[in-house]
């Protein structure tokens, strides 16, 4: 399932580098919505979730979610613009604990927001045990070194800030790895600006590696001066663009420091154009090279097409296997959608199939049992590298592979839960007044794992968490740990 990079569309947008000046003409001003309009959007949001969402009460009991809706309704006592309304609704949506269910700003709001001044923190961050650290210093303050702990921002203790920011981030289950990695990936600025303030500078209280505490107000490092504009890049042909895209999505290398080892890096399961040929060529090459250890790097993989995950498993599991054992829906056609093609609320009902027992399931060839390939079946040691950004189809692959074959998993807990996910088909449902868009999954997909830990991701056999200094120096702590791990 495709998910990551629908993520950023839901953010308040006072972030990033200061790319546009405040003097630029505004083409849109945010509407102020009346209380009846706000209440109508909230009521519609609740109706949509209760009618369709396949895992609405998996991780939050119904009475708790009902109470959250009631409390949110009670806060809508005066007109609000979208910037103030979005956090109320998104924090409510995030209580579902589903990474595929999130609220995105309206198209008109995003147009307006692009014209606003954008500020950024002049450093990147890492979150370790609910503490916030500097990774890369992009300021003029030399003492803000990698590993410096941020104790407070503008007087707000970071141990108070981090839980508040996580409340705005939709994530599967109860783990915080997915939320932390979204903040680390460059969106800390966005979420902080949404709940606190966007401004050119921030007062920090920091603690360095010696334990010394000091107050700092770091300024962004000036952009390097260039005397002449860069030459325009030569346009790529469609074939060249496709080749470059695929090269970013999947790579195979054979490191000299790890004998008889191949590292298969899969950045997403979105390489539909060549997956059959790529997988076949890769596993043929593994056989030719007599590779004994295959490292499949799924770190940062947000998922994508389940067919790619199924095909990969055909080379890894030597017996009939399952990636997704079931995918159930609550309704065939939601009452707020249309079965008429071309309609703005169109939903393709052929994606839903009714079983003889009345259960509604996804009409997908990726469900149920699959047969392995007999040629070039890999029988050596398999190592999976995962982290909090291993999500959706990627985390399902990790869970189902471990359930059906011996593997070694290294890194950090996956962002997707071991039990499965809500997804399969994802609709975009517009709220009637604000025009904000709810990303809504239709199916509850379960992995082959027989006894998953409720609300938790796939746990690594060997946990490896890079230090902020390792992240800053681009040191791959997980591969370094793999080198030191004895083969069994």
LINCORNOR-V161481 format. One line per field, one symbol per residue. ss: DSSP state (@ for helix, = for strand, . for the rest). phi: phi as a letter, one per 20 degrees, with the letter a starting at -180 (. if undefined). psi: psi as a letter, one per 30 degrees, with the letter a starting at -180 (. if undefined). A space follows every 50 residues. Layout:
ss: ???
phi: ???
psi: ???
This chain:
ss: ......@@@@.....................==.@@@@@@@@@@@@@@@@ @@.........@@@@@@@@@@@@@@....==@@@@@@@@@@@@@...... .===..@@@@@@@.........======..=======.=.........== ===..==@@@@@@@@@..........@@@@@@@@@@@@@@@@@@@..... ...====.....====...=.................@@@@@@@@@@@@= ===.......======..=.....@@@@@@@@@@@@@@....=====... ...=.@@@@@@@@.......==.=.====........=.......=..@@ @===.....===....=.==..........======......@@@@@@@@ @@@@...====.....=..===========......==========.... ......=....==....@@@@@....@@@@@@@.....
phi: .ebeaegffeefdebmffeceffffedbdgfdefgfffffffffgfgfff fdgfcgdfccggfffgffffffgfeedbgceffefgffffffffffmcfe dbddffffffffffeegcdbfeadccdclmcdcfddeddeeffeegnfee ebclnefffefgfffffedfbfmdfdfffffffffodggfffffedbebf cceddccefenfdbeccfdfffffecfcfffffffefgffffffffffeb bcbcffecglccdeedeaddegfcfffffffffffgffelfdcdddedfm eeoqefffffffffeddecgbcecebbddebecgfecceegnffdfcfff fdceegenfecfecfefmeceffeemfedefdcddcbfefclffffffff fffcbfbddcpcgffefffqbdamcceddeffdfmfdeecedcdedeefe cffgmdffeffceccffgffffemeeffffffgeefec
psi: kkehgfeffflkgiaalifklffkkkfkkkljkleeeeeeeeeeeeeeef eekfhegefjleeeeeeeeeeeeffiflklleefeeeeeefeefffhjfg jlkklleeeeeeefflkkllkhlllkkjhgkklkdkjglfjffilkfkkj elkhfjkffeeeeeefffjklkbflfeeeefeefgggeeeeeeefckkle lkkkklkafffkklkkikkkkkkkkkfklkkkkkkkleeeeeeeeeffek lklikffjkhkkjjjjflhgheegeeeeeeeefeeeeefhkfkjjjjgkg jgbbkfeeeeeeffffjglklkejfljklelejkfglkgjkfkfgkkjff fkkklfgfkklkikfflaklklkfkhkkgakkkkklafgjlbeeeeeeee eefgkklkklblklekleealkbdkkljkkkeefglkkjjlfkjkkafkf ilkkglakkkejkjjkleeeeeghkjeeeeeeefkkk.
